Amino acid sequence: MQHLIAMTRQGVTPEISRPDPEKVVAGDPIHTTWSLEERPMGAAEGQTPHGADKGMLYAGLWHTTPGEWRVDYQEWEYIRILEGLSFLVDEQGHATRLAAGESHIIRPGFKGTWRCVEPTLKDYVILA
């Protein structure tokens, strides 16, 4: 079992997707995800956690092309922007700039839009 995983796209098969058409506000954004970790929380690789359902842990890299789409976060997510420029705009219209070198935590319950101005690459850790 490998205990240290590099946050890299090298050697990882990407998954290509788009937001659901009814969520798209502008453009035709294309998402590319390199999933590096996906497992039950509290479990080592290949093991099952003890006790009650502890949720899931996801980690990897994600890229989007320009566009804007509605988001409704039901999970906790840590992000670090590696390239590009995007904005998270809440339902009240407040825009938070997401630029290269910045890190943010998105808490469950955030609703609004993700607006990608320049192709954006982030790494992420999601607790769901």
Backbone torsions as a table, in degrees:
resi	resn	phi	psi	omega
1	MET	NA	136.7	179.5
2	GLN	-91.4	125.0	-177.4
3	HIS	-97.4	-7.4	-179.9
4	LEU	-132.5	124.0	-178.2
5	ILE	-121.2	127.0	177.0
6	ALA	-74.7	138.7	175.2
7	MET	-82.5	85.1	-176.8
8	THR	-141.6	154.0	176.6
9	ARG	-85.7	-16.5	-175.2
10	GLN	-60.9	126.2	176.3
11	GLY	79.1	5.4	-178.8
12	VAL	-110.3	129.6	178.4
13	THR	-75.9	122.1	-178.0
14	PRO	-79.8	154.9	172.6
15	GLU	-109.8	126.4	-179.5
16	ILE	-100.7	134.3	179.4
17	SER	-150.7	172.8	174.6
18	ARG	-134.0	155.2	172.9
19	PRO	-64.0	153.6	174.5
20	ASP	-54.7	137.3	-176.2
21	PRO	-52.8	-36.0	-179.0
22	GLU	-70.6	-13.8	178.6
23	LYS	-92.1	-17.4	-175.8
24	VAL	-73.5	126.7	178.4
25	VAL	-97.2	-38.8	-177.7
26	ALA	-153.6	148.5	174.6
27	GLY	75.6	-165.8	179.3
28	ASP	-137.5	68.7	-174.8
29	PRO	-66.5	139.2	175.8
30	ILE	-116.0	129.0	-179.3
31	HIS	-105.9	138.6	174.2
32	THR	-125.1	125.8	-178.0
33	THR	-120.1	131.9	172.1
34	TRP	-111.1	99.5	-177.0
35	SER	-83.4	121.4	-177.8
36	LEU	-104.9	-24.4	-177.1
37	GLU	-149.8	131.2	176.7
38	GLU	-152.6	106.6	-176.4
39	ARG	-160.9	162.8	174.9
40	PRO	-62.6	139.4	176.9
41	MET	-66.3	145.3	179.1
42	GLY	84.0	1.6	-179.6
43	ALA	-116.8	135.9	171.9
44	ALA	-74.2	165.4	-178.9
45	GLU	-53.3	127.9	177.9
46	GLY	80.5	3.2	-179.6
47	GLN	-114.9	162.2	177.0
48	THR	-104.6	136.8	179.3
49	PRO	-68.4	151.7	177.7
50	HIS	-87.4	148.8	175.5
51	GLY	85.8	-158.4	-175.2
52	ALA	-66.5	164.4	177.3
53	ASP	-56.7	122.6	-175.8
54	LYS	-103.1	2.4	-179.0
55	GLY	89.4	-172.4	-176.0
56	MET	-121.7	152.6	174.8
57	LEU	-118.5	131.8	177.2
58	TYR	-128.6	141.0	176.3
59	ALA	-148.6	147.3	178.4
60	GLY	168.0	-156.1	178.5
61	LEU	-124.3	150.2	-176.6
62	TRP	-143.2	139.1	-179.6
63	HIS	-129.6	143.1	173.8
64	THR	-134.8	149.9	172.0
65	THR	-93.0	165.1	-175.6
66	PRO	-57.0	148.4	179.3
67	GLY	153.9	-178.4	178.4
68	GLU	-142.5	137.2	-179.2
69	TRP	-147.5	154.3	179.8
70	ARG	-75.2	141.8	177.3
71	VAL	-129.0	151.1	178.4
72	ASP	-146.3	92.2	-173.5
73	TYR	-76.6	122.7	174.9
74	GLN	-105.3	-1.6	-176.2
75	GLU	-127.2	167.4	176.4
76	TRP	-92.7	134.1	-179.2
77	GLU	-139.9	130.4	170.0
78	TYR	-98.3	132.2	176.7
79	ILE	-130.4	147.9	171.0
80	ARG	-129.7	122.6	-178.9
81	ILE	-81.8	123.0	-178.4
82	LEU	-97.1	-34.1	-179.1
83	GLU	-148.1	151.1	169.3
84	GLY	90.0	-167.2	-177.8
85	LEU	-147.2	126.0	175.2
86	SER	-138.3	171.2	174.8
87	PHE	-135.7	139.5	166.4
88	LEU	-99.7	123.8	-177.0
89	VAL	-114.8	118.5	-178.5
90	ASP	-78.3	175.2	-175.9
91	GLU	-63.9	-20.3	177.6
92	GLN	-87.0	-3.2	178.2
93	GLY	93.6	1.8	178.3
94	HIS	-75.0	123.2	-178.3
95	ALA	-101.0	129.6	174.2
96	THR	-106.6	123.1	-178.2
97	ARG	-74.1	133.0	176.7
98	LEU	-119.5	100.2	-175.1
99	ALA	-122.7	160.2	-179.0
100	ALA	-50.1	132.3	179.4
101	GLY	93.7	-10.3	-178.5
102	GLU	-95.2	148.8	176.9
103	SER	-123.7	146.3	-178.7
104	HIS	-145.7	157.2	169.9
105	ILE	-115.7	128.4	176.1
106	ILE	-106.4	119.1	-177.2
107	ARG	-90.1	153.8	175.7
108	PRO	-55.4	141.3	179.6
109	GLY	101.4	-10.7	177.7
110	PHE	-67.3	128.2	175.6
111	LYS	-128.6	141.9	178.8
112	GLY	163.9	-139.3	177.6
113	THR	-133.2	151.8	168.7
114	TRP	-102.5	120.0	-180.0
115	ARG	-113.1	111.0	178.7
116	CYS	-95.0	117.7	-179.7
117	VAL	-93.3	-42.3	176.3
118	GLU	-124.9	147.2	177.4
119	PRO	-45.8	129.9	-171.4
120	THR	-121.9	134.7	175.4
121	LEU	-120.0	130.4	177.1
122	LYS	-132.2	155.1	162.0
123	ASP	-104.3	156.4	-171.5
124	TYR	-146.9	154.5	166.9
125	VAL	-133.9	124.5	-178.4
126	ILE	-117.7	132.9	171.7
127	LEU	-111.7	115.5	-175.5
128	ALA	-123.9	NA	NA
